[in-house]
């Protein structure tokens, strides 16, 4: 397992039920095929955990951050919240 590079405490859940969790970003590394990978783990919400690939370590990390922000800002299943209880969901006008 690779070293945790950064973490973010979050709340997740539905309207009146929120649980504490954490999002982990692991240090980018090169695999045996020469691809750069940055692992993102959503603790307790495994369906969003993913290996993110990039051209180099910085690109893999940038793509991982973009991915995790996309999940946090767009998910309603479950919804993510800051530790103060405010939503991370971005409401968009249609």
N, C-alpha and C positions, 0 to 999 in steps of 0.2 A: 504494500500500500504506500502511496506517496504522501508527502507531507501536506498538511492543511496550510494553504497560503492565506486565506481570509475567511471570516465567518460573519454571519449576520443573524442575530436573534429575530424571530418573527412570531407572530400569532397567526394561526390559521383556523378556519372553520366556517361556520355558517351563522347567520344573523345573531343568535343569542348564545351560541356555544363556541368559545374560542379556546384553543389549546396552544401551549408554548412549543416552539420547535426552533430549528436552526437550519440555515442554508450554509453549506460549506463549499468553498472553491479550493481545489487542490492545486499544488504547484504544477505548472505546465512541464511536460517532459516529452522526450522523443521515444517512440516505440521502436520495436525491432525492424519495422518497415521504413523507418525514417520519417514517420508522420509525427507532428506535434499534437499532443493531447492535453486538454485541461478538463478534469472531472468536476462536475457540479453535482452536489448531493443535496436533496431536499429531505432532511431527516423526517421520518414518519410519513412521507408522501413520496414513495418510491417511484411512482409513475412519471414524475418530472426529473428524476435523476438521470444524468446523461454524460457521456464522453463527448466533448466538443473538440473538433479538429481545426487546426490552423496551419498557415504556411511556416510560422516560426513560433517561439514561445509567446511573444507579445501579441501576435495575431490570435493565437489560441485563447489567451487570457481575455482579450477584447471581445472575441466571439462568445466566450463563456459568460461574461458580464452582460452582454446584449441579450443572450438567451435567458438568464435568470431574471433580468428586469422585464423581459417580455412575458414570462410566466407570472411574475408577481403583479404586474400591471394589468393583465388581461384575464386572469383566472377567476372564475366564480365556483370552481369545483376542485378544491375548496377555494374560498377567497382568502387572501393574505392581508394581514393588518400589521401596522407598526406597533411597537410595544405600548404606546399610549392608547391603543384601540382604534385609531383612525385607519381607514381603508387605504390599501395600496392600489386598489382598482382605479383605473383612469376612465372616467366617464367621457364619452365622445358624443358630440352632436351628430345626428344623422341627417 
